[in-house]
Amino acid sequence: MTRKRAFDIDRFVATIEANYRQWNPPIITFIATRGATPFEVLVSTLLSLRTKDEVTGLAAERLFAVARTPEAMLRLTPEAIEKRIYPVGFYPTKAKRLLEISRILLDRYDGEVPDTLEALTALPGVGRKTANLVLVEGFKIPAICVDTHVHRISNRIGYVKTRTPDQTEMALRKKLPKRHWIRYNELLVAFGQVICRPVSPFCSRCPVAEMCPKIGVDRHR
């Protein structure tokens, strides 16, 4: 009986990384690499939820033109923040959350963003996905941020077998070598936006097509 060969995650990540420059980086990575502070990364990540990258980037730029710190944010009214971040998804709720978070950061953390998963997820509206991305992009702390792309692709290649992003995060924490944690989300998001699409992925021009069992793929291009 032939044993199934284990998926070569090192080769997979290396191949994606080698092709990464052809694709646009995720918006939070783009903002972080331009010298954003952890607070700016946190704010941008909250704005990005349920929002397209191009909308997030412009909204963050407009907001940071008047508020780059918790102190500056608290000088704005909810209406002023809404006007700056529109049309991000759920912009009225996000405006209120940004003010709540800014107040908490000043009251509890001397205006600094905490650098632990526990403290970040205790902030209003900050879930594990957001917190992990802030750790990675704001602090360069190894963490596994699982969004829809990471969840889909990790299952599509057969590296994990999970039903939800939370399950995928826990499975990757056990299985994914820690050396890949920081860049895994960045690489897979860029790959997933351009090549490994949710429906009818571009397998004909995928650099890892011969490695991929295409689990769950009904049709491809």
C-alpha positions, 0 to 999 in steps of 0.5 A: 500500500502506497503512503500518500505523500505529505504536501510540501508546504515549503515548496508551495510557499517558496513558489508563491513567494517567487511569483508574488511580485506579479500581483498587488499586495493586500492593502494592509501590507501595502499600508504597513510597508509605507511606515504605518504605526501599529495604530494606523495598521489597526485602524486600516484593518478595521476599515478593511472588514467587508470592504474592497482594498481600493476603497479601504486604501482611499478611506484610510488615506482620507482619515489619516490626513486628519487623525493618525493617533488616538488623541487626534481621532478623539478630536473628531466627531462620529459624523466627521469620521463617517464622512472621511471613511465613506463608503467602507462597509458599515461606516457608521458603526466603524466610526463609533468603534474607532472612537471607542478604541481610541479612548480605551488605548489612551485610558489603558495603554498610554495611547499605544496599541497592545501587542498580544492577541488577548488584549487586541481581541478585548477591544470593541469590534476586534476579532481574531482575524483583525488581531492576528493581522495587526500582530503581523503587519503592525509588530512583525510578531508571528501570527496566523491571520485567516481570512476567506482566501487563506481558509479557501486555499489552505483547504483547496491544496489539501493542507488542512481539512476544515469548515470555518476560518477559526478551525483553519487558524487552529489547524495551521497553528498546529501544522504550519511551520512558524517560519511561514506565519508572518507572510502566509496571509500576505502571500495567499491573499495576493494569490487568491485575489488574482489566481486562486479565485473562489469560483473558476480559478485560473489554474492554467496560469497557476505557478503551483498547479501541479502541486494542487489537488484542486479540492472542491474545484468544479471548474477552472480556467 
